[in-house]
């Protein structure tokens, strides 16, 4: 049975009843039908003095192109903890339409470990990402309108891009202003996918509406004739942008198929943005539940690093333990097995591929100083001998492992993991960051590249060197974390270098200051901030019948 069929057949509870499980009154909900709601900001104030629950981060090894079920594991773990009467709640990201219609599909879990309503969450949900798109593009329109109307701010170079929440490579570079109107100046522009927009990052890192408005005003949109930065507040754009985001800033409440409360809010990509849900959502979840399960996108080298070095630092939070998800097929894939061979028994490929998992464990345990447990997301074709081999290897380094079957069994398939996690969180360790915020830009990048990625060094393009000097000149090089955008498939910046056995450098081709989000994006390798569709996109299989039943989302 497909994910969408399982989700459709599940009997969901009214969202007001889900809210009661975490003591949220219906008056504090803004209902979006029977099964979705936004949570009022009033709830934050009511719970301000309440003690935080335990924070559990779910991350993974470097994935295969279709992912390794990290969200499915997070959902199954939350359901498993609730089966043990642990009062667990989920805090996850919102899906982007890019992957839904692209190659990866939806991001609501799978099988009997899903959040619902599945079609709504994967598509328009409560309109948050549309609001972010509108706010981003309003600023773009105000920039070009200002230039058209006389350019009082003497803007010479615009760096602000438009955005769209779809994979459309044709929009990576465009020429605008071609109408031949008087005062219209053609220029080169481009689009990012919305989940890579600075507005998305700002929404996810903002404390409240006031902080949101401040950050929006601090966006650098370009530079003037004196090479000084021009800000969104110089255009008086922040107020209108904040109005567009006034509802989007409030977290969304939904449920798992087993009735576990799930807060889903914010959705920055992890390979081109910071890859985790909003600070507001996580903080709220920590007040509502005794155990909060959250995730960070892609492998631990990307999602977990940014979660720990950016989000946790900003929010003054620390995980109580980290779950690292792996599958036998992904381990064999990283051991040299071809995509079509990963379902076949191959101890040799598995032994080589385990090195990828061990590097992630070493980073999490010995660099970030975190408690780690490995969760193996099982498939029915998995070979028992290979599982025993993996268990033996992890036992040798004294790392606990749990085998899951949450796709087929939901929370029941995660009881062992839930039990082990509930014990592991009792021995919290102190989080260590990879760099100091007052390090130079290059020092921050180099520390992540060497400590986390295992690179021997970092090289910079001529453009990146120029951009670093520019950021240093305006005095914004210190105090901000770095957000390194690179491929998710490898520790290196080369997606084909899966083994990473030989020495390699990280190649930085572009540096972008995100002054509103308060971090510095560095583009490594051939990463694109506007992805493209695959040759056969998932969109080809998605349709709707005359009764309004959606088919093809996975």
N, C-alpha and C positions, 0 to 999 in steps of 0.2 A: 504494500500500500504506500502511495506517495505521501510526502509530508503534508501537502495541502489537503489531501483527503482525511488524514488523521486529524489535522487541526479542525476541519469542518465538522467532523463527527463528534468531537469532544463537547461535553456539556459545560459551558462556561457559566460562572457565577456573575451576578450583577456586580458592576464595578463598585457600587456603594457597599456591598457586602465584603468585597475584597479589602476595601479601605478600613472597614471595622476591625479586620484582623490585626491591623497595625494602629488601631485607635485613632483613625482619622474620621471626623464627622462628615456627613454629607454636605453640610454647609460650607465645608472647606474644600469642596470639589467643584470644578467646572466641568460638567458632564459633556462628553462628545459621544452621545448615544449610550447604549447599555453597557459597553465593555471597555470604554476608554475615558479617561478624565485627566484634567490638569489639576495639580495640587496648589492650593492657595499659598501665597507667601506668608500668610498669618500662621501657618503651621510651624514655620521656622522659629518664629518668636515664642510660640507656646512650648517648644521643645528645647529651647536654648540651654537650659541648665541640666537637661537629661544626660546621663552618662552614655558615651559612645559604645556601640557594639564592637565585635571583632571584625576586622577587615581582611578578607581573603582575596588575593589577586590570582586570577587564572590567566596564564600565559602559555606559550608553546615553543616547540622547536621551530626551525625554519620550515615553512609549509611547502606542500606541493601546490601546483596551480589551483587546485580545487579546495584547499584549506584542510585542516585536520580536525574539525569539529570542536573547536575551543568554546564557542558559544553554547553548543549542545551540552558539553561537559559542565559549563558554569550553571546552566539551567538544571541539569540533572542533579548536580551537587546541592543546589538550593532546595530542590524537592526532597533529596535524600536527607538533608539536615532536618527538614520539617517532619519527615517520617520518624525521626528520632526525637521529635518534640523540642527542637532547638530554636524556634522562632527566627527563621532565616528569611532574608529578603534579597532580591536581585537589584543590581544597579548596572545597566547596560547601555551601550550606544544605540542610536537610531540608525537603521539601514539607509544607505545611499541608493538612489535609483540607478546609478552607474553600474555597480555589480549586479543588481537585480536583473537588468536587461542585458548585461554583458556576459561574463563567463562564470563568476562565482555563484550567482543566484542570490537569494535572500539571506538575511542575517537574523533569523528568529529561532535558530536551533534546528533540530530535525527529529523525525520519528515521534516518540512519545515524550521527548524533552524539548518542548517548544514554548515560546511565549505567544499569546494570542490576544486579539484576532490577527492571525498571521498575514492575511492579504492586506489589511489596513495598515499594519505596522510597516510592511515592506514597501507599500506604495505611498500614499500621501500622508498617512498617520494623522497628526493634529496640525499639520501645516508648518511645522517648525523650519524645515529646510527650505520651503518656499519663501518663508519670511526672511530667512538669511539671504537667499538669492536676491530678493527684492531690495533689502537694505544695502547689499553690496552694489547692486546695479543703480540704485538711486544715487549713491555717492559718485559712481562713474558718470552718470548723466549730469550731475551738478558740476563736476570738474569740467566737462566739455562745454557745458552751458556758460560757465564762468569765462573760459577762454574765448568762446564765441561772442560774449557780451563785452569784450574789451580787455579781458585779462589784467584786471587791476593788481592781482598778486604777482604778475610777471612770471607765471609758470613757464618754465623752459622745457622741462622733461617730466613726463607723467609716468609713474611706475605702477599705478593702480590698475588692475585688470578687471574686466567683467567676469561673471561666472554663470555656470549652468550645471544643474545636478544630473547630467547625463554624460556618458562617454562619447566625445565627439572630437576626434583628432583634427578635423578640418578647421576647428576654431582656435587651435593653438596659436596661430598667428594670423591676424586679419588687418586689413586697412579700413579705417573709418573716415567719415567726413567727406564722402565722395559725391555729395548732392550738388556741388557747384554753387551753393548759396553764398551770398556775400558774407564775408567774415568767417566762413567755414574753412578750417585748416585741416586738410587730410593728415593723418598720422598713422603709424603702425600701432596696433593694439593686440590684445589676445584674451583668451578666456582660460580660467582655471575651472576645475570641477568645484562645485559649491563646498564640498567637504574639505577642500584645501584652502578655502577662502579665509582670510584673516578674521572676517566677521564671525565665522564658525568658531575659530579658536577663542575669540574674545567672549562670545556667549558662554563657552564651556569653562572659561577661567574667571568669569566675573562673580563677585560676591553678591551683588544685588543690582537693582536698576540704576542706582547712582554710580556704582562702579562701572557698569556697562556703558553708561553715557560718557563717563570720563575716558574710558579706554577707546571708545569709538572716536571721540574728539582727537585723541592722540595718534590716530592712524596717519602715517606719512604717505601722502598721495603722489608726491613728486618733489622736484627741486626748482628753485627760481633762477633768475639770471645771475645771482651771486652765489649759486650752488648751495644755498641754504634750504633746509627742508620746508615743505609746505604741508600743513596738517589739515585733516578733515574739519577741525574746529575753525580754521581760517575761512572755510567756505560756509560755516554755520550749518553743517550737515548733521552733526551728531544728534540733535534733538529729534529730527524727523526719522533718522535711522532707528533711534531708540523706540520711537512710537511704533514702528513696524515690528519691533522685537518684543513689545511689552507682554505679549502672551507667550511667545516662544521661550522666554527666559524661565518660565515656570515648568518644573518637571512633569512628566507624563506617567500616569499610573495605569498598568495593565496587569495581566496575570499569566502564570504558566498553565499548562493543561491540567495540572494537579491543584490549581488554586493558590499557588504561592504568589504573594504580591511582587510585582516587578516594576521598578522605576526605570524608564527608558528615556534618555534625554541627551541630546548632543551627539554628533557623529563624525568627528574629524578622522580622516584616514591616518593610518599609522606609518605608511611608507612615505607619505608626503606631508603629513601634519603630525600632531602629537598623540593621536590614536586612542583617546579614552573619553568616557562620558563626562558630563559636566561636574564641576566641583559642588555645585548646589545639590545635584542629585545624590552624589556620594555622601555628602554631609547629612542630608536629610535621611537617607537610608540608615546611616549609622545611629541616628536618634530613634528610628522606628523599629529596628531589628536588633536582636542579640548577635546575629551573624549576618554579615553583608558580603555577598559574592559579587565581585566585579571582574571585568576583563580588560586587557590591553591588546590592541590589534597586532596581528601577525606574530612573528617570533619574538622571543624575549630580547633579542638584540635591538629590536625596534620598539615594540609596544611597551615592554616592561621597563626598558631604559628610560623612555620618555615619561612613563607613568611615575617612576621613582625620582628621576632627576628634575622633571618639570612640574607635574601635577602635585606629587606629594610634598615637594618643597614649597610650592605656592600655597597649598591648602593646609600645610602643617599637619599632615597625616602620615602614618606609617602602616604598612600591612602587618598583620599578625602571622601570616604565612603565605607562601606562594605555591600554587599548583602549576606544574609544568606538564602540558599535554603533549602526547606523542602517539603516533600510530606505527604499526609495523611497516605499513606500506611506505610511509614517509621516511622512516629510518633506512629502509632498503633503497629508496629513491636517492637519498643522500649518500648511500654506499655504492652508487654507480649503476643500480638496476634501472632499466628503461621503464617508462610509464606503463607500458603494456606487460611488464614483467613483475611489477611490485606485488601482485597477488600470488605469485608463485613462491614456493619455498626456496630460500636462498640465504643460508646461514652466513656465507662469506660477505654478501652485500650488507646484511644486518650488522655484522661485527664492525665493518668499516663505518656504516651509518651511525652507529651508536656514538661515535666520536662527536657528532653534532650535538646530540643530547647531553653528553658529558660536558661539553664546552658551556652550554647554557646553564647547567647545574653549577659548574664552577663559578661562572659569573654571578649567579644569584646568591650562592652560598658564601663565596670567598671574596667577591668584590663588593656586592651590595649588603652582605652580612644578613641574609634572609633564611628563614626556615623553609625548606623545599620538600615537596612530595611530588613524585611523578605519577601522572594518571595516564594509563594506556587506554585509549578509546578503541575498544575492540570491534572487529568485524567478524561476521560469521565464518568467513573463509580463513581466518587467522590460524596459523599452525601452532599446535601446543608445544612442540619442541623449540620453536623460535621464541615463544613467550617465556618458557623456562630458561632459555639462554639469556634473555634480557633481564629476567629477575635475578639470575646469578650475577650478572655484570654489575647491577645496581647494588646488590647485597655486598659486593666487594668494596664499595665505597661508602657503605653504611647509609644509603638513601632509601627511604621507604617507597614502595610502589603499590599502586592499586589498579586493578583491572576493572574496567567499567563496561556496562552494556546498557547505557541510558537510552540509546536510540530505540531499542526494542522493549525496554522495561521501565523507562522513565526513572523516577526517584528510587525505585526498588533496585535498579541496576547501579546505583551509586551509594548504597548503604555502607559498603566497606570504606570507600573514600570519605564519606561524611563522618564516619566514626573516627577514622585516623586524623582527619583535619580538626575535628573538635578537640582532640587531645593535643595535637601539634600547636594550636594557637595559644595554649596555656603557657608556652615557653617563648614569649616574644623576645626578639633580638632588636638591637638598635640599628636603624637604617644608616648606611654609609653612602654618600653621594660620590659620583665619579670625578667631580671637579668643584672648585670653589667659584662662586658667582663673580668674584672679583678677578679671576684669572683673565688673561687676554683671550680674544676670540680664538686665535690659533691654538692656545694652550688647552682650551675647553675641547675643541674639536680633536686635538691630538690625544687627549686623555681618553675620550670615548673610543676613538679609533684603535688605540693600542690596548686599553684595558678590556673593552667589551668586544670589539670586532677582531682583535688579534692581529691587526695590521702592524707593519714595521714602521710606518710613517704616513705622512699626508702630503700630497702635492696639490698645488693651486693653479688654476688657470690665470691668465693675465687679467681677465675680467674680475675674477674673485679677489685677486690681490688689490685691484683698484677699488672694489666695493668695501673691502675691509678698511682701507685707508679712509674712505669716505665716511664710514660709520665711526671710525676713531676721531676724525676731524670734528664731527658734530657731538662727540662725547657720549655716544650710546653703546660703546664697546664693553663697558663693565656693568655688572649687575643683572644682566639677562642670561638665562640658560640658552643652550644651543639645541635646535631641533634639526637633526640630520635626516635629510630625505634621501633614502637609498633603496635598492631592491630588497624585497622581503625574502627572496629565495636563497640568499647566501649571506655569510658573515661579511664577505667582501662587497664591493660595489658592482661586481660582475655576476649577473643572474645565472650564468653557466658554470661558474666556479663553485660547485657544490661541496667538493672535498676540502678546499682551502688548505691543501697540504704544503704548497710552496709559499714563499714569502710574497707579500703583496702590499701595495700602498692603497690608501683611500684617495680618490681623485675628486677634489672639490672644484666644480665648474662655475658655481654661482653662490653668492651670499645675499640674503634678503632680510632687511631689518623689519620686524613686525612690531612696531613701537606700541601699538594698541594692545596686542596680545602679550607684549613684554617678553618676547623671545626672538632669537635670531635663527632663521631657516638657512641651512646650508645644503645645496643640491649636490649630491655625490653621484658620479657615474652618469648613466643615460636616463635617469628617472624623469618622468613627465608629470607636471602638475595638472594636465588634462589628459586622462587616459583615452585609449581608443577601443572600439569594439573588436572582438575576435572575428575571424572569418565567418563563423556560424554563431551569432549572438543568441543568448537565451531568449531574447525578444521574439525570435521566430516561432517559438513554441508557446508563447503566452497568448491567451485569447479569452473571450467571454461569450457565454451562450445567451439565448433569449430570456432566460430566467435570472440573468445577472450573476451567474456562477462563473467565477474566475478559474481558469485552468492554466497549468504550465509553470506556475511559480514554484521554485524548489529551494 
